[in-house]
Amino acid sequence: MTQNILIIGNHCCSNRGDAAILRGLLEYLGSNYPDAAITTTTRYLDAAQYIIPNQHFITDQLFGAQFEGSRVSKAIKNRLFTHIGLPRFACNQGLSFATNAHREFASFVQQFDLVIQVGGSFFVDLYGIKQYEAPLIVKGLGIPYVIIGHSVGPFQSSNIKQLARASFDGVPILLREQVSLQHFNQLDVKQANVIDSADTAWLVTPRTTNLPKVVLDFVAKPTVAITLRDLKPFDVRLGITQKQFEDKIMTMCNSLSNLGYQIIAVSTCTGLDGYHKDDRMVALNVQRKLKNQHMFMVVMDELNDVELGHLLSKCQLTIGTRLHSAIISMNFGTPAYAIAYEHKSEGILNQMQLADFSIDIHDIDAPSTFDKLQSTLSSIETTKSDLAEKVMAEKQRACSSIEYVLQPILN
């Protein structure tokens, strides 16, 4: 019998990290449950269909509903639901104070045998309360619900803690790293069901693609790849301004250029389909400040996550502000350093026994950081051999944990 699976939580495939997370899960499900019918919600439909064209996507109707109506009606509706409706969901008091969009979603979701919350750093206090609507509705309806490949926390406000506690209670939650376990434990979830797992982006099968000739010509010489980002909303918590961050990156790039390495800036987040983040703009800002601008290339093409992986496989090393640029790079065989601005980077590298490959965001331009980069580049083949074993361990960790949770539900 065909199993109907709904995957929720994909923010936008314009973020190629989100795309890789989703693609890895889809590849796993396609291989292990080939008869399942899989539907995925996303907030940016056109981008998703462009990046992963063979998957069935539908619009995330709960996300879109918050923008419907006049400015006054939206403000009243969202405020009332925040203070009355959502807490009622958390207490399992049904849809008595729900909006029409929530009732429509509740009716729609009942056709599915399983709902999977696809991974990422979805449940974080800085992302607000909207993340908890769908999980609480699914739980209230008694539909099997699994959270796969996540980092969670921190949870600071009492309201967020209440919603997270209710969303996680009795739900299998596959954490992709162990630092999140500390945040989870602080919630005191009544029926905790935490399973040690890994990021599902590891499950993407590395393969070759067609890349722009100008890019291939550039990386024919020894090249280090970097990814950058606008730090908001993390800049205040980190205690570093965007300008300070970019100046530190500039110093690091100048040092690498002095060693003879070119720098190629690739972006896991672009403005595809109107997405609000475009890392290419940050890279261009850095390029303008560099001493040897001709040794620095910003890739402006809209590459998908697999194409990015193929490109990174041709580089000697990746230095990623975006965590998934580091994961994609390592999955395609190129060692990577991750610039830590959230605990997820630290946690995943610790789990892989690669703690030395984490760079504190304040230490990007430190002499000790450059010494580490130089040492890695000088012994890159040994590093690659060691990395391959660690990546395989993450793949196996992800597969075994997902199978452990899904097998009783789908078989």
VENNOR-V671608 format. One line per field, one symbol per residue. burial: # if it has 16 or more other C-alpha atoms within 10 Angstrom, else .. Layout:
BEGIN
burial=???
END
This chain:
BEGIN
burial=..###########################...#....############.##....##.#.##.............##......######...##.###..#..##..#..##############...#.##########..#############...#######################.##..#.#..#.###########.#........#..##...########..............#############...############..#.########.##..##...#####..###################################################.##.###.##.##...##..#..#...#...#..##.##..######.##..##...#.
END
